[in-house]
Amino acid sequence: MGLDGWSFGGMVIRDLKIPRSNVLHGEGKGLDVLKRHFAYWRILISMLCLGSAYQAIEETIAFCKERSIFGGRLSDLQSVGHRLAESVTYIEAAKSLCIKAAKAIDESSNNALKLSSMAKWYSTEVAYKCLHMCVRLQGARGYEFNNSTRRRLLDIEGFLIADGSNDLMKSIIYKELVGKHIYNKTLLR
């Protein structure tokens, strides 16, 4: 469907013995290392999706300036302008969340997992909605097989589940909030 060239598969390893000298970060620390890498990947996926959506908006604006409708340009319609304005605003908000999450990762903050999960969930949803809107504004052209905006929309479908589905992201956020609330009596630090 989308993400041609990407593989989403599993791997099973049985009876693997690793010499103690090859164990990284100490025995039993693998999940912590993996969580840190997940946080990095989630920011990467988030920014990739936002960049893709922003590029589609630029292409859609160019299309709307060229497209004639009702004796004027499609870009002259206020409703079209509102949709595009909302989309770039959502993208900027998501980008700010990504930057906050990236800083948390760089600073080894306890909020890095929560913030990267928030960024991945919100950014992929924003990108999907923006790309869907762009395809609709482009009409039949947006639905053509070789249209770059359509291709991006299909790719975003894959990123909604890559590195943990968005439902999983919400579960992580919730568990982090509940844990913080129980132990620190604060939700958003």
C-alpha positions as CSV (number, residue, x, y, z in Angstrom):
1,M,0.0,0.0,0.0
2,G,2.6,2.5,1.1
3,L,6.2,2.7,2.2
4,D,7.6,0.7,-0.7
5,G,11.0,-0.7,0.3
6,W,10.2,-0.7,4.1
7,S,9.9,-4.0,5.8
8,F,7.5,-4.5,8.7
9,G,8.2,-8.0,10.0
10,G,9.1,-9.9,13.0
11,M,12.2,-11.8,14.0
12,V,12.4,-14.8,16.4
13,I,15.6,-15.7,18.1
14,R,15.8,-19.0,20.1
15,D,18.5,-20.4,22.3
16,L,20.9,-17.5,21.7
17,K,23.8,-17.4,24.2
18,I,25.7,-14.1,24.5
19,P,29.0,-14.1,26.3
20,R,29.1,-11.8,29.3
21,S,31.8,-9.7,27.7
22,N,29.4,-8.9,24.8
23,V,26.5,-7.7,27.0
24,L,26.0,-3.9,26.5
25,H,25.0,-1.6,29.4
26,G,24.7,-4.5,31.8
27,E,22.5,-7.5,32.2
28,G,18.8,-6.7,32.3
29,K,19.3,-3.2,30.8
30,G,18.3,-4.0,27.3
31,L,14.7,-2.7,27.5
32,D,15.9,0.6,28.8
33,V,18.3,0.9,25.9
34,L,15.6,-0.1,23.5
35,K,13.2,2.5,24.9
36,R,15.8,5.2,24.3
37,H,16.1,4.1,20.7
38,F,12.4,4.0,20.3
39,A,12.3,7.7,21.4
40,Y,14.8,8.6,18.7
41,W,12.9,6.7,16.0
42,R,9.6,8.3,17.1
43,I,11.0,11.8,16.6
44,L,12.5,10.8,13.3
45,I,9.2,9.4,12.1
46,S,7.4,12.5,13.4
47,M,9.6,15.0,11.5
48,L,9.6,12.9,8.4
49,C,5.8,12.9,8.4
50,L,5.5,16.6,9.0
51,G,8.0,17.4,6.2
52,S,6.0,15.2,3.9
53,A,2.8,17.0,4.8
54,Y,4.4,20.4,4.4
55,Q,5.7,19.5,1.0
56,A,2.2,18.4,0.0
57,I,0.7,21.6,1.2
58,E,3.2,23.6,-0.9
59,E,2.3,21.5,-4.0
60,T,-1.4,21.9,-3.2
61,I,-1.1,25.7,-2.9
62,A,0.6,25.8,-6.4
63,F,-2.2,23.6,-7.8
64,C,-4.9,25.8,-6.2
65,K,-3.3,28.9,-7.7
66,E,-3.5,27.3,-11.2
67,R,-6.9,25.6,-11.0
68,S,-9.8,27.6,-12.3
69,I,-13.2,27.2,-10.7
70,F,-16.4,29.3,-10.8
71,G,-14.7,32.0,-12.9
72,G,-11.7,32.4,-10.5
73,R,-8.9,30.5,-9.0
74,L,-9.4,27.7,-6.4
75,S,-6.9,29.6,-4.2
76,D,-9.4,32.6,-4.1
77,L,-12.0,30.6,-2.1
78,Q,-11.9,31.4,1.6
79,S,-12.7,27.9,2.6
80,V,-9.6,26.6,0.8
81,G,-7.5,29.3,2.5
82,H,-8.9,28.3,5.9
83,R,-8.1,24.6,5.3
84,L,-4.5,25.4,4.3
85,A,-4.1,27.9,7.2
86,E,-5.3,25.3,9.7
87,S,-3.0,22.6,8.3
88,V,0.2,24.7,8.5
89,T,-0.8,25.7,12.0
90,Y,-1.2,22.1,13.1
91,I,2.1,21.2,11.5
92,E,3.9,24.0,13.4
93,A,2.3,22.9,16.7
94,A,3.4,19.3,16.0
95,K,6.9,20.5,15.1
96,S,7.2,22.3,18.4
97,L,6.2,19.1,20.3
98,C,8.9,17.2,18.3
99,I,11.5,19.8,19.2
100,K,10.5,19.6,22.9
101,A,10.7,15.8,22.8
102,A,14.1,15.9,21.0
103,K,15.5,18.2,23.8
104,A,14.1,15.8,26.4
105,I,16.0,12.9,24.7
106,D,19.2,15.0,24.5
107,E,19.0,15.9,28.2
108,S,18.1,12.3,29.2
109,S,14.9,13.6,30.8
110,N,12.5,11.2,32.4
111,N,9.8,12.7,30.1
112,A,11.6,11.6,26.9
113,L,9.5,8.5,26.4
114,K,6.2,10.3,27.1
115,L,7.1,13.3,24.9
116,S,8.4,11.2,22.0
117,S,5.2,9.1,22.1
118,M,3.1,12.3,22.1
119,A,5.1,13.7,19.2
120,K,4.8,10.5,17.2
121,W,1.1,10.1,17.8
122,Y,0.2,13.8,17.2
123,S,2.6,14.3,14.2
124,T,1.5,11.3,12.3
125,E,-2.2,12.1,12.8
126,V,-1.6,15.8,11.8
127,A,0.3,14.7,8.7
128,Y,-2.4,12.2,7.7
129,K,-5.2,14.8,8.1
130,C,-3.2,17.4,6.1
131,L,-2.3,15.0,3.3
132,H,-5.9,13.8,3.1
133,M,-7.1,17.4,2.8
134,C,-4.5,18.0,0.1
135,V,-5.6,15.0,-1.9
136,R,-9.2,16.3,-1.7
137,L,-8.3,19.8,-2.7
138,Q,-6.5,18.5,-5.7
139,G,-9.6,16.6,-6.7
140,A,-9.2,14.0,-9.5
141,R,-5.5,15.0,-9.9
142,G,-4.9,14.2,-6.2
143,Y,-6.3,10.7,-6.7
144,E,-4.2,9.8,-9.7
145,F,-1.9,6.9,-9.3
146,N,1.4,8.8,-9.8
147,N,0.4,11.9,-7.8
148,S,3.1,12.6,-5.1
149,T,0.5,13.8,-2.6
150,R,-1.4,10.5,-2.9
151,R,1.8,8.6,-2.5
152,R,2.7,10.5,0.6
153,L,-0.8,9.8,2.1
154,L,-0.3,6.1,1.5
155,D,3.2,6.3,3.2
156,I,1.7,8.0,6.2
157,E,-0.7,5.1,6.6
158,G,2.4,3.0,7.4
159,F,3.9,5.5,9.8
160,L,0.7,5.5,11.8
161,I,1.7,2.0,12.9
162,A,5.5,2.0,12.5
163,D,7.5,1.9,15.7
164,G,4.3,1.4,17.7
165,S,0.8,2.1,16.6
166,N,-0.8,5.4,17.7
167,D,-3.0,3.5,20.1
168,L,0.2,2.2,21.7
169,M,1.5,5.7,21.9
170,K,-1.6,6.8,23.8
171,S,-1.2,3.9,26.2
172,I,2.5,4.8,26.8
173,I,1.4,8.5,27.4
174,Y,-1.3,7.4,29.8
175,K,1.0,5.0,31.8
176,E,3.6,7.8,32.0
177,L,1.0,10.3,33.3
178,V,-0.4,7.9,35.8
179,G,3.0,7.0,37.1
180,K,4.1,10.6,37.4
181,H,0.9,11.5,39.1
182,I,1.2,8.7,41.7
183,Y,4.8,9.4,42.5
184,N,5.3,13.1,41.8
185,K,1.8,14.6,42.2
186,T,2.2,16.4,38.9
187,L,1.2,15.5,35.4
188,L,3.1,17.8,33.0
189,R,6.6,18.7,34.0
